[in-house]
Amino acid sequence: DALTAEEAEQALRAGMAVADEEADSGTDLVVLGDVSVGGTTPAATLVAALCGTDASVVTGRGGEPIDDLAWMRKCAVVRD
């Protein structure tokens, strides 16, 4: 089941709190990751937006290999 808007906001706030604590303690780099089906697309979107990086650089082909057309569509989703 998908998260409710409230649950998603709570999760984001919890993640931001952890990142703030790490930054305050001197951590230089926080790496984002995911372990869910379909999680690579939103992760790539966040990384592209936060780093100002082109979608094609940060968009992988996922756990199940996808063909070039599907990958290009995925890049478009991340970009747009």
Residue pairs with C-beta under 8 A, 6 or more apart in sequence:
3 11
19 30
22 30
23 30
32 43
32 46
32 47
33 43
34 40
34 42
34 43
37 63
40 59
40 60
40 62
40 63
41 59
41 74
41 77
41 78
44 55
44 58
44 59
44 60
44 74
44 78
45 55
45 77
45 78
47 53
47 58
48 54
48 55
48 57
48 58
48 59
48 78
48 79
51 58
54 79
55 75
55 76
55 78
55 79
56 75
58 78
59 71
59 74
59 75
59 78
61 71
61 74
62 74
66 74
